[in-house]
Amino acid sequence: MTPIEIERKLIIEKPSEERLRVCDSYTVSEIEQIYLHIAKGECDRIRRREYPTHTVYTRTVKRRIDSESCYEDEREISREEYEALEKGITQGTPPVRKRRHTFLF
């Protein structure tokens, strides 16, 4: 059975990083996403997520069900597979780079 992702996006006031650093289990990760294929209602992407102690590589294929949910097939891949796949970036779509702050709430 393919997992279904339900997305809910909220706009919040950005908290101070100093305040976040004192939260339980606070960590920062750097993310790079590369889109290999984008079509109406479907996308195939790879992601490199760098934590302070390790890096995780994933490949995700999403198929849209409606405006808030999609089927999501995600699996961890090796660094070598990531590096081979990143050469297939969709023309006109630069990599997406972002910083994620995670903490227990």
Secondary structure as UniProt FT lines:
FT   STRAND          4..6
FT   HELIX           17..21
FT   TURN            24..25
FT   STRAND          27..39
FT   TURN            40..41
FT   STRAND          42..50
FT   STRAND          55..64
FT   STRAND          69..77
FT   HELIX           79..85
FT   HELIX           86..88
FT   TURN            91..92
FT   STRAND          96..102
//
